[in-house]
Amino acid sequence: MGIVEVKNVNIVLFDFNKLVLFQQRTDDSNIYPGCWNLFGGGINKNESPEEALKREILEELEYSLTNPFFMLEQVCKEGDYYGIRGVYGEQYDPTQRLVLHEGKGMGWFSIAEARNIMMGREDRKLIDIIEGKF
């Protein structure tokens, strides 16, 4: 099998205390099982990154993003996987309830706490990058 290129979007959803919401992958996930990562997913054909992000977050959390802002683009490589992801940020609206529909769990972590949880290599790199962005 050759290299698979995937385009993804992820959200850094943060609260008033600058805690970031992470998703814990299921134990049978094909990449980084049981690890923590940002919510998000793939971009469908004829879909803008912002449309994909809003759709993914609505599907995964029943949460409606209102004004996500672009933070950065990150290249991710793991084995035959090569991905480019757009990372967006938005401050959490506490009037909206979060309902988990994908993954094993979710949790709010400070940047310092996030450095101590099990996550994939690219997500770990991302923590250092986003620290000063919000």
Secondary structure, DSSP 8 states (H G I E B T S, - for coil): ---EEEEEEEEEEE-TT--EEEEE--TT-SSSTT-EE-EEEE--TT--HHHHHHHHHHHHHS---S--EEEEEEEEEETTEEEEEEEEEEE--TTS-----SSSEEEEE-HHHHTTS-B-HHHHHHHHHHTTT-
